[in-house]
Amino acid sequence: VFYFFSYFLQKMVVMMGVHDERSKRRIIGAVANFHGVTTITMDSKDGKLTIIGDFDSRKILTKLEKGWINAEMATFGPYDPKKEAESAAAAAEKKRMEERERERLEGSRGNHNFYGPTPTPTHHQICVCTHDPYQGCVIS
């Protein structure tokens, strides 16, 4: 097979349940030994392993499934660094705009909470009750 580009990059994302640093190191070490892998990143919180390079995805996935039963391929496709940079910049800009909007709303709201100002304890109510059955209770 002849590729037009001399270097064909692929991106594979594998979802895995990783709970400690030792497992993370073992997974990265297992994937790093494969021919053609250029970049490996792992997000332990989300359990997302991202592999970039010119590699055989079936071999890597088979290796991960043997060692870690819960390994499952989430996405696979071509990798274009320019598009990735553009999408990362767009995501950062969107996050920045959302942060500004949130700050603007908090600034306009001031110290008021959603339900209005809290009542102050300076209002006193005096209840005078008489025992006359025709008048009842008088609140002043």
Contacts in CASP RR format, 6 or more apart in sequence:
PFRMAT RR
TARGET T0000
AUTHOR 0000-0000-0000
METHOD contacts of the structure
MODEL  1
VFYFFSYFLQKMVVMMGVHDERSKRRIIGAVANFHGVTTITMDSKDGKLT
IIGDFDSRKILTKLEKGWINAEMATFGPYDPKKEAESAAAAAEKKRMEER
ERERLEGSRGNHNFYGPTPTPTHHQICVCTHDPYQGCVIS
7 54 0 8 1.000
8 54 0 8 1.000
8 78 0 8 1.000
9 38 0 8 1.000
9 52 0 8 1.000
9 53 0 8 1.000
9 54 0 8 1.000
9 78 0 8 1.000
9 79 0 8 1.000
9 80 0 8 1.000
9 81 0 8 1.000
10 52 0 8 1.000
10 53 0 8 1.000
10 54 0 8 1.000
10 55 0 8 1.000
10 57 0 8 1.000
10 76 0 8 1.000
10 77 0 8 1.000
10 78 0 8 1.000
10 79 0 8 1.000
11 50 0 8 1.000
11 51 0 8 1.000
11 52 0 8 1.000
11 53 0 8 1.000
11 75 0 8 1.000
11 76 0 8 1.000
11 77 0 8 1.000
11 78 0 8 1.000
11 79 0 8 1.000
12 50 0 8 1.000
12 51 0 8 1.000
12 55 0 8 1.000
12 57 0 8 1.000
12 60 0 8 1.000
12 61 0 8 1.000
12 73 0 8 1.000
12 75 0 8 1.000
12 76 0 8 1.000
12 77 0 8 1.000
13 48 0 8 1.000
13 49 0 8 1.000
13 50 0 8 1.000
13 51 0 8 1.000
13 73 0 8 1.000
13 74 0 8 1.000
13 75 0 8 1.000
13 76 0 8 1.000
14 48 0 8 1.000
14 49 0 8 1.000
14 51 0 8 1.000
14 60 0 8 1.000
14 61 0 8 1.000
14 64 0 8 1.000
14 71 0 8 1.000
14 72 0 8 1.000
14 73 0 8 1.000
14 74 0 8 1.000
15 47 0 8 1.000
15 48 0 8 1.000
15 49 0 8 1.000
15 71 0 8 1.000
15 72 0 8 1.000
15 73 0 8 1.000
15 74 0 8 1.000
16 27 0 8 1.000
16 47 0 8 1.000
16 48 0 8 1.000
16 49 0 8 1.000
16 64 0 8 1.000
16 68 0 8 1.000
16 70 0 8 1.000
16 71 0 8 1.000
16 72 0 8 1.000
17 47 0 8 1.000
17 68 0 8 1.000
17 70 0 8 1.000
18 24 0 8 1.000
18 27 0 8 1.000
18 42 0 8 1.000
18 44 0 8 1.000
18 47 0 8 1.000
19 44 0 8 1.000
21 44 0 8 1.000
23 68 0 8 1.000
24 42 0 8 1.000
24 44 0 8 1.000
27 42 0 8 1.000
27 49 0 8 1.000
27 64 0 8 1.000
27 68 0 8 1.000
28 40 0 8 1.000
28 42 0 8 1.000
30 63 0 8 1.000
30 64 0 8 1.000
30 67 0 8 1.000
31 37 0 8 1.000
31 40 0 8 1.000
31 49 0 8 1.000
31 51 0 8 1.000
31 60 0 8 1.000
31 63 0 8 1.000
31 64 0 8 1.000
32 40 0 8 1.000
34 55 0 8 1.000
34 56 0 8 1.000
34 59 0 8 1.000
34 60 0 8 1.000
34 63 0 8 1.000
35 55 0 8 1.000
36 53 0 8 1.000
36 54 0 8 1.000
36 55 0 8 1.000
37 51 0 8 1.000
37 52 0 8 1.000
37 53 0 8 1.000
37 55 0 8 1.000
37 60 0 8 1.000
38 52 0 8 1.000
38 53 0 8 1.000
38 54 0 8 1.000
39 50 0 8 1.000
39 51 0 8 1.000
39 52 0 8 1.000
39 53 0 8 1.000
40 49 0 8 1.000
40 50 0 8 1.000
40 51 0 8 1.000
40 52 0 8 1.000
41 49 0 8 1.000
41 50 0 8 1.000
42 48 0 8 1.000
42 49 0 8 1.000
42 50 0 8 1.000
43 50 0 8 1.000
48 74 0 8 1.000
49 64 0 8 1.000
51 60 0 8 1.000
52 79 0 8 1.000
53 79 0 8 1.000
57 73 0 8 1.000
57 76 0 8 1.000
61 71 0 8 1.000
61 73 0 8 1.000
64 71 0 8 1.000
65 71 0 8 1.000
125 139 0 8 1.000
126 139 0 8 1.000
126 140 0 8 1.000
127 137 0 8 1.000
127 138 0 8 1.000
127 139 0 8 1.000
128 137 0 8 1.000
128 138 0 8 1.000
128 139 0 8 1.000
128 140 0 8 1.000
129 136 0 8 1.000
129 137 0 8 1.000
129 138 0 8 1.000
130 136 0 8 1.000
130 137 0 8 1.000
130 138 0 8 1.000
END
